[in-house]
Every structure is written in C-alpha cells, then in structure tokens.
Amino acid sequence: MAMRGLKRKSKAQSEIPSSSLADMAFLLLIFFMVSTSFRKEESRTYTAPEAEATEKRDEPRKDVLHVYIEKDGGIYVNDAMLSMDQVSEVVRPLYAENRAMIVQLRADRDVPYSAIDQVQKELQQAGAVRMVFYTTLEQRVTRERR
C-alpha cells in the first residue's frame, strides 16, 4: 500500500530570520556608546587681554577656529602646535571647506603685537577674513561714597 498525500516539509529556508536583528543592532549601539572615548581639548593657561567693552558671540562650535598665541611664541590651531609658516597652510583648507568659519584669536596679554600681526597676515593669506579677538571685560575699581 502506497501512502499518498504525505509529503516531507523540511526544506531549507531561503530567508534570514529578522526577528533578532533589532536586538543585535541595539546591542551594537550600546557597545559603541560604552567603548568610545572622546578626546578632550587641552586647556591653555594664558592671561587674556582686558577690554573696556566686549561682545559675546554665539556661533556654533563647528564654525569657530581657535588660534592660541602663547607667551613663549607657541602657536596652536585647535590644539595642534604649528610654526608661523604653517598657519596659512593649515587654515586655508579649513576655511575653504567652511566659509562661515570665524577665527577666534586668543593671545596672551604679554605677547608682543608683532607676533599677533604676523599671525593676522598668515590668516589673511589663507583667506580667513572673519576674525575676532578674545578678551575679558576690564574690571574697574569703584570707591564707595560715604
């Protein structure tokens, strides 16, 4: 007697099960969030010059390029130490990529103006014409009236 109507149903599946893909993606996301470490900016110790009036600028961080000039003559562009000749070479492609960029010049109070002038000329050669100077508000001493 031959059995008809009964067929074997064990075929290989042609689809990848997608029920656990969301779980795997979530676990990968958690792994990368926990294992990623972000580099912090180095803090620069310098004394900013004082001004009678200052203006607070609220530019997005991606649009600000920090240029530090220290007492010893060191020039830093976003934490990278450069020589005077390298400033325009480094700033030119950054400014070409983002025309809304503002260069924030942070110089120590004791830096000679000739060094600041040289950095300004290098920035002009790079095409960076939007520049601000970082200063602190001048503290005036007032006496109490009796």
Secondary structure, 3 states (H helix, E strand, C coil): CCCCCCCCCCCCCCCCCCCCHHHHHHHHHHHHHHHCCCCCCCCCCCCCCEECCCCCCCCCHHHEEEEEECCCCCEEECCEEECCCHHHHHHHHHHHHCCCCEEEEEECCCCCHHHHHHHHHHHHHCCCCCEEECCEECCCCCCCCC
